[in-house]
């Protein structure tokens, strides 16, 4: 049986706020993080949950910590 992938409860609003603070479009953030724009869009709208690796690359691209992107 395949192992279920772990997802983290990120805060869509925090991702949006950090992206805007960094003055990046979704496409620019996706490019910096090595993701596709639709992934950033879905995460910001709360339509997807991020894998730990995804949150790490987003946090690095935004210059913040993973904790900054998590639900409080």
Secondary structure as the mmCIF struct_conf table of DSSP 4:
data_model
#
loop_
_struct_conf.conf_type_id
_struct_conf.id
_struct_conf.beg_label_comp_id
_struct_conf.beg_label_asym_id
_struct_conf.beg_label_seq_id
_struct_conf.end_label_comp_id
_struct_conf.end_label_asym_id
_struct_conf.end_label_seq_id
HELX_LH_PP_P HELX_LH_PP_P1 UNK A 2 UNK A 6
STRN STRN1 UNK A 7 UNK A 8
STRN STRN2 UNK A 10 UNK A 10
HELX_RH_AL_P HELX_RH_AL_P1 UNK A 12 UNK A 21
TURN_TY1_P TURN_TY1_P1 UNK A 22 UNK A 23
HELX_RH_AL_P HELX_RH_AL_P2 UNK A 26 UNK A 33
TURN_TY1_P TURN_TY1_P2 UNK A 34 UNK A 34
HELX_RH_AL_P HELX_RH_AL_P3 UNK A 37 UNK A 44
TURN_TY1_P TURN_TY1_P3 UNK A 45 UNK A 46
BEND BEND1 UNK A 47 UNK A 48
STRN STRN3 UNK A 50 UNK A 51
HELX_RH_AL_P HELX_RH_AL_P4 UNK A 52 UNK A 62
TURN_TY1_P TURN_TY1_P4 UNK A 63 UNK A 63
BEND BEND2 UNK A 64 UNK A 64
TURN_TY1_P TURN_TY1_P5 UNK A 66 UNK A 66
HELX_RH_3T_P HELX_RH_3T_P1 UNK A 67 UNK A 69
STRN STRN4 UNK A 70 UNK A 70
#
